[in-house]
Amino acid sequence: MSLVRRLPKRGFYSLFRKQVRIVNVGSLAVFGEGVTVDAAALQERRLIRSGTGVVKVLGEGEAPKGLTLKVGRVSASARNKIEAAGGSIEIV
């Protein structure tokens, strides 16, 4: 049997990839104003899937006022929108 056929096929994805769970700022409006949002709260509202991986907030939509985020990553546009609405961001 040739060497190509004997080697295991692992597919396209890297074995060392990091999973990122994505949420848009506009979908955070379901929490209302002045609420602290973390990964557990996002899973409870079914905005992200359960599992391991970093939660990243992207800047599509309007940010609710006074929101406190505790997530792994935040895009620059999302950070600007949240801070302009009087919210704060804590990178965990």
C-alpha positions as CSV (number, residue, x, y, z in Angstrom):
1,M,0.0,0.0,0.0
2,S,1.3,3.4,-0.8
3,L,2.5,5.9,1.9
4,V,-0.3,8.3,1.1
5,R,-3.0,5.8,1.7
6,R,-1.3,4.5,5.0
7,L,-1.1,7.9,6.7
8,P,-4.2,9.0,8.7
9,K,-6.4,11.7,7.2
10,R,-7.0,14.5,9.6
11,G,-9.0,17.0,7.5
12,F,-8.5,20.7,6.9
13,Y,-8.9,22.0,10.5
14,S,-5.8,22.5,12.7
15,L,-5.6,20.4,15.8
16,F,-4.6,23.5,17.7
17,R,-7.4,25.8,16.6
18,K,-9.1,27.9,19.2
19,Q,-12.9,28.0,19.2
20,V,-14.5,31.4,19.4
21,R,-18.2,31.8,20.2
22,I,-19.5,35.0,18.6
23,V,-22.2,37.4,19.8
24,N,-23.3,40.7,18.3
25,V,-23.9,43.9,20.4
26,G,-27.4,44.2,19.0
27,S,-28.4,40.8,20.4
28,L,-27.4,41.9,23.9
29,A,-30.6,44.1,24.0
30,V,-32.5,41.2,25.5
31,F,-30.7,41.8,28.8
32,G,-32.0,45.4,29.3
33,E,-30.1,48.2,31.0
34,G,-27.5,48.0,33.8
35,V,-27.1,44.2,33.7
36,T,-23.8,42.3,34.1
37,V,-23.4,39.8,31.2
38,D,-21.0,36.9,31.2
39,A,-20.7,33.6,29.3
40,A,-23.2,31.8,31.6
41,A,-25.8,34.5,31.1
42,L,-25.4,34.3,27.3
43,Q,-25.8,30.5,27.4
44,E,-28.9,30.8,29.5
45,R,-30.5,33.1,26.9
46,R,-29.3,30.8,24.1
47,L,-27.2,33.5,22.4
48,I,-24.2,31.2,22.3
49,R,-23.8,27.5,22.3
50,S,-22.6,25.7,25.4
51,G,-19.1,24.3,25.3
52,T,-15.6,25.6,25.7
53,G,-14.1,28.5,23.9
54,V,-13.7,32.2,24.2
55,V,-16.7,34.5,23.8
56,K,-16.1,37.4,21.4
57,V,-18.5,40.4,21.1
58,L,-18.8,42.0,17.6
59,G,-20.1,45.5,16.9
60,E,-23.2,44.9,14.8
61,G,-26.3,46.6,16.2
62,E,-27.0,49.1,19.0
63,A,-25.7,48.6,22.5
64,P,-28.0,48.8,25.5
65,K,-27.2,51.4,28.1
66,G,-25.2,50.7,31.2
67,L,-24.3,47.1,30.2
68,T,-21.3,45.4,32.0
69,L,-19.6,42.7,29.9
70,K,-17.3,40.0,31.2
71,V,-16.1,38.2,28.1
72,G,-12.8,37.0,26.5
73,R,-12.6,39.3,23.5
74,V,-14.2,42.4,22.1
75,S,-13.9,44.0,18.7
76,A,-12.9,47.7,18.5
77,S,-16.3,48.8,17.1
78,A,-18.1,46.9,19.9
79,R,-16.0,48.4,22.6
80,N,-16.7,51.9,21.2
81,K,-20.5,51.3,21.1
82,I,-20.7,49.8,24.6
83,E,-18.6,52.6,26.2
84,A,-20.5,55.3,24.3
85,A,-23.7,53.9,25.8
86,G,-22.3,54.1,29.3
87,G,-21.3,50.5,29.7
88,S,-18.0,48.8,30.7
89,I,-16.0,45.8,29.5
90,E,-14.0,43.4,31.6
91,I,-11.7,41.0,29.7
92,V,-11.7,37.6,31.5
